[in-house]
Amino acid sequence: MNHDELAALEASIAEITEIASGFGLDFYPMRYEICPSDIIYTFGAYGMPTRFSHWSFGKNFHKMKSQYDFGLSKIYELVINSNPCYAFLLDGNSLIQNKLIVAHVLAHCDFFKNNARFSATNRDMVESMSATAERIAGYAVNYGTDEVERFIDAVLAIQEHIDPSLIRPPGISDKSTQYDKRLRQARQEATAAKPPGPYDELWALDTLSEQAAETGNSELSFPPEPEKDIVWFIQQYSPGLEDWQRDIMTMLRDEMLYFWPQMETKIMNEGWASYWHQRIVRELDLTPEETIEYAKLNSSVVQPSRQSLNPYYLGLKIFEDIEKRWDRDKMFEVRELDSDISFIRSYLTKELVTDLDLYVFEKKGPEWKITDKAWENVRDQLVLARVNGGFPYLVVQDGDYGRRGELYIQHRYEGIELDLKYLERTLPHLYRLWSRTVHLETVVEEKQALFSYDGGKVQRKFL
């Protein structure tokens, strides 16, 4: 990009920022970087400009960069939820492409700053991830790259199983404190009649289990109630983890908590950004050539897909319908308070389902067929697909199963079975983290089934 092109882009950014502010968008200070494709796709593969090293990111980069090189797909920009907010523009974008992108990322930043799901996110995550990368690199030097990477493989296999709730009484730290207090009391009872020894904590766990069995008191169970945050529970109570491994789990859990709101609001966020880039660009004085190029680019962004749901298109149409039925103030209210689940449940109407030609389809034999076009069922299916970020809802039911220190996880089945191949490949990773036998209860063909792994092979039995 030469000096004149850079000056034109700077002038356009200033103009678009002024227009966006005039519409009431409220965003963090913006920082724009123009990057070559290698850098853009590295950021896209890692999810951030700075992150720890892992083979899976290289795999993602190779796939994304190959699609770009063969003209199959293109990342025009990346925007980071931080303060200040960073936007990375692809070197080689035309001026009108950058105008659309700047308007788009300003709306994204407004969403990051004001949506309730993002209220607890770390706005300095770029620096935090850089520090995480340095610490993990240090562990690789001390314990070996292969050992650290294998451990990260295990953590990434369960990374989605956290508890991102903004409000959850009692808080997770409270539950930890309550359990640890009972554990200390049990330890004192177990060692009262003998001198301290290296196995006191194991005797204390036995004491807790005996008390729970005798009294039927769930408050003495381990954990006191089913725990959704499996990553936290293992990091806190696994009998086989070393300190450096617990540290890595803590850091990766923090990273997942950072990304989670983006998963919960994908349709809203992209719809909001698409609505505002269209509205802002209308205020610009474009040349005929720019108008044609913009129309082509915008239509490629917000057109419906024949194979999957386009979040840009669905989110845009719902926001446009909200503006038509209420007003723009209502749009800002929805942007602030809702997530994809409440957004779809509350504002996807019968008329929209009909106009957008949405339907439920399933694979029947070798072919995909439409199975339902009732608008309530279409809406409910979309909502169901967004529950828990689209991941299975698993909880730790017992961390001392059979009084052998084994881990028992329960799948809260809601009509969708687990992928059994994925399940059987994940259990060894869970075993590596817990270091003792792990069990997972789920439903297979409408029957309760228990999958267990003891370090040898996965065993399956119906209950």
N, C-alpha and C positions, 0 to 999 in steps of 0.2 A: 504494500500500500504506500503510494507516494505522498508527498506533503499535501498536495491539493485534496486528494481523496481523504486523508486523515482530517484535514480542516473541515471538509464537508460533513464527515461523520460526527465530529465534535459539535458542529452547529446543529445537526439534526438531533443529537442526544439532548442538547439543551432545550430545543423546541419541544420535543416529545415529553421531556420531564416536566416542563411548564404546563403542557396540556393535561398530562396525567394528574398533576397536583390540582389543577383547576376542576377536574372531575371528582375530586375528593379522595383519590388514592393516597394512602399513607404508607410510605416505605422507608426503609433504612437508607443511609447514604450508599450510593452505588459506586462500584469500582469495575471498570470494563477492561478486559484484556483481549487482544487479538492474537490468536494462536494458530499455528499450522495444524494440519489434520492429525499428525502423530501425537501431538500434545492433547488435542481435544479428545481423541479416542482413548488415550491413556487415562485421562480424567474420567471419561465415561465408563471405562472398564473397572476402575478402582472405586468409582462413586464419589470421589473427592480428589482435590489436587494433591493431598499428602495422605498416604495410608501405608499400613504395614505391607511387607512383601509376602505374597502367597501365589502358588501356581495357578489358582483358579482365576485370578485377575488377568494373568497372561493369556489364559484360554479365552476369556471374554474379549480381551483386546484383539487377539488374532481373528476371532469371528467377526467383530464389529468392523475392524479395519479392512478385512477382506471384502465385506459387503460394500464398504465405501469405495474401495479400489475398483470393484466390478460394476459400480453404478447402481447397486441394488438398494442402498439406503444412504442417508446422509444426516449427520448431526450438525445443525446450524449453530446451536448454542448450548451452553450448560450454565445453570444458575445455582448458586450455593446459598442455603439458608444460614446466614450469618449476619453479624453486625460489625462492620459494613458488609453489604451484600455483594458478592462477587459474581460477575457474569463474564463468560468466556465466549468470544465470537470467533467463528471459523475464518481463518485467513482465506481470502478468495470470495467471500460473500460480496454480492453487489450492494450498492448503497441502499436500494429499496429493501433488499433482504434484511440488512442490518436495521433499517427503520422499523420493520415489522417486529424483528427480534427484540429490539430495545423496548418497544411498547409491551411486548409479551412478558419480558422478564421483570419490568416494573410492576406489572399486575401480580406476577408470582411473588415478588418481594412484599407487596402489600398483603398478600394472603399469608405468607410466612409470619409477618409481624402481627397480624390481627386475628387469625383464626385461633380458637380456643385450644385446639389439639396441639398447637405449637407453643403454647404458653410456657411449658416447662423445659423446652429444648435448650441445649447448650449453644449459645450464640457465638461462642469462641471455639467451635468444634474443629475448625481448620488447624488451629494451634494445638488443640488436644490430640488430634489424630497424628500430628507430627511428633508430639511427645511419645505417643503410643508406639509409633513406628521405631523410634530410637530405642525405647525400652525392649521391644521385641527383638530388634537387631542385636542388642546386648545379650539377651537370653540365648540367641542363636550362636553367639560367640562362646558363651559359657557352657552350653549344654548340647550344642551341635545343631546345625540347620535342619537335618532330617528329623531329629527328635522334636524340635519346636514345631516344625511344619506338620508332622503327624498329629501332634496335640491340637494344633489349630484346626486341622481337618475334623477332629472329633467335636470341637466346640461349634464350628460352622454347621455341622450336621444338625444341631439342635438350636441354633441361634434365634430362630423365630419364636421359641417357646419362653417368652418373657411375659411380665405383667405390666403393660404400659398405662394402666388406668390412672387417670388424673386424680381421682378420689377413690380411695379404697380403705374403709375402716375395718379392722385396725390396719395401720400402715405396715409395710413389710418389715421395717426396722422394729416396729412394736412387737410383731409376731416373733421376730428373732430374739428380742429381749425377753419376752414372756417364756419362750421355750428354754433359752439359756438359763434363766432363773430357776426353772424347774429342774434342769439338768444339774445345776450346782447343788440344789437341795438333795436330789437323788444321789449325787456323788458323796455328799456328806453322810447320808444314811448308809450307803454301801461301804464306806470306809471307817465308820464310827468305831467298829469293833476290831480294827486291825490297822497296822501302820500303812502310810501312803505307799503306793506302788505304781509301776508303769501302765497297768491295765485298769486304773480306776475309772476311766471314762466308759470303758466297755461294761464294767459292773454297773455303772450308773444307768446306762441304757437298758440293761437287764432289769434293774430296779423299776425304771419308768414303765417298761412293758408289763411287768408283773402287777404293778399298781393299776395300770389301765385295765388289765384282764380281770383283776379282782373286783374293781369298783365299777367297771363299765363306763368310766369317765373318759370321754373323748378328749378332754383338756389335757390328759396325760399321754395322748397318742403322739406319734412322731411322723409328720408334723401335726400340730393340734387340730388343723382342719386342712382339707385338700388344698395344695399349693399350686397355683397356675405358673408361677415363675420358676420353671424347672432349672434354668441356667443359674439363677441366684441360689436355689436350694442346693444344687450340686456344688457350686463354688463355696458355699458356706459349710456344708456338712459332709462332703465326700471324705471317706476315711483314707483314700489313697493319693490325694493330690499334694504336691509340694507347694511351697509358698510362691514360687515363680509361676506355677500353673494357675493358682488361684488369682494371681495378679493379672494374668492374661485373660482369664474368664471375666474378671471385673471390667477390664478395658473393652473387651468385645461386646459385653452386655451394654455398656454405656453407648457404644457406637450404634447398636441395634435400637436402643431407645431413641437415639437421634433420628434414625431413618424411619421409625415406625409411623409418626404422624403423616409422612408423605405417602405411605402405603394406605393409610386410613382415609386420605382425602384426594386420591389421584384424580377421580372424575371431577370433583368440585374444583380442584386447583387448576387443572387444564382447561376446564370450561370457563372459569373466571378469567384466566389469562387470554383465552381466545376471544371472549366477549370484548375485553378491553382493548386488545390490539386492533380489532376491527373498528371499534368506536374511535380510538385515537387516530388511526391512519386516515379516517374520513375527514379529520380536521386539517390534514396536511395538504399543501399545494403540490400535487404530484404532476409530473409530465405525462403525456399520453403513453410513452413507453413504460414509465414506472407503473402506471395504472394497470396496464396489461400484465406486466410481470408480477405485480402484487396479486392480481386476481388469480393467476395461475398458482402462485405459491400458497395463498390463503385457501384455495379450494382443495389443494393437496393435504393441507393440515386438518381441515374440518369436514372432509367428506366422509360419509359412512363407509364402513368396510364390509366386504362380502364374506369374509372369513371370521372376523372377531368383532368385539365391541370397541369402537373408537372413543376413548374417554374425552377427547377434545370435542367431538361432535355431540355426544350425549350431554356432557356438562354444559356446553354452549346452549343447546336447545332448551334445557331445563331453566337456565338463568334467563334466557329470552322470554320464556313463558311466565316466569315469576315477575319480570318487569311488566309484561302485558296485563297480568291478572292483578298486580298490586302497583308497585312503583319501584324506582331505583333504591329508595331507602330500604325497602324490604330486601332487595338484593344484598345490600351491605350487612343487614342483620343476619341473613342466612350465611353469608361469607364468614361472619364472626362466630356463630354458634354451632353450626352443623358439621357433621362428618359425612362421608359418602352414604353410610347406612341411613341416617335420618334424612339426608338430602333426597335420596331416592324414594324412601318410604313416604315422605311427606309431600313431595312435589312432582313425582312422576305420575301423571294423570292418565286416564283412559284415552283422552284425545291425543296426548303425546305418544303413547304406545301405538296408537293407530297410525298417526302421521309418520312416525319413524319406522313403522313396519317392524316392530320388535316381536320376537316369538321365542319359545323354548324349543330346542331341538336336541335329539339324542341319536346315538349310533345304533341302528337296528340292523344287525348282521353286518354286511360289508358297506352299507350306505348310511349317510346321515339323513334323518327325516325330521320334519316339523311335528312336534308332539302336542303343542299347546299354544294357543294364541289368546287365551283369556287374559285380559290386561292385569288383573290382580295376581294371577300366577306368574306372569312375566315379571312384574314388579317384585314379588316375593322371591323369585329365583335370583334376581339381581342383588337383592338385599342379602340373601343367604350366601351368595358368593363373596360378599364383602365382610362377613362376620369374621372377627379375629384375623383380619388382614388376608382372608382366604386360606388360612392354615388350619389344620385340625386342632381342636380344643383338647389339650392334654393336661392332666393334673397329677402331681405326686400324691398318691393315696397313702403310701406307707414307706417310710425311709428305713424301717427295721422289720421288714416283712419276714414272718416266720421266726422272729427273734434271732435272725442270722445276719442282720445288717444289710439285707438285700433291698433293692429299690423296686417298688411296685408303682407303676404308672397306669392311670386309667384314661381311656379315650371317651370323652363325653359325646357319644354317638348321636348324631342328629339327622340320620337318613343317608349320609354319604360314607361309604366304606373307605378305609385307608388303602393306599397303594401297597399291596403286600410285598412286592419286590423292594420298594423303597424302605418299608418297615424293617425287613430282614437285613438290609444293608446298614440301617441306622443303629440297630441294637448293639452291634459290636463297638460302635463309637460311644454309645452310652456306657457300655461295660468298661471301656478304657477310662472314662471320666469317673465312674463310681468305684471301679476296681473290685466289684463283687457282682454276683448274679443280678441281672435286671429282668423285670417282667413288664409286659404291656398288655393290658386287657382292652379288647375292642369287640366289635361285632362283625362277623363274617357270615354272609348268607343267612342273615337274621338269627344267628346263634352267637351266644357269648363265647369268645375264644381268648385264650391266654398264650402269648408268645413269650418265650424265655430264652435267655442267652447266658451261658455260664463260662464263656471263654472258648468253648469248643464249637458247637453248632447251634443254630436256632431251633428250638423245640416248639411245637404247636399242639395245643390240646383244646377241646371244647369243654366248657364248664357246665 
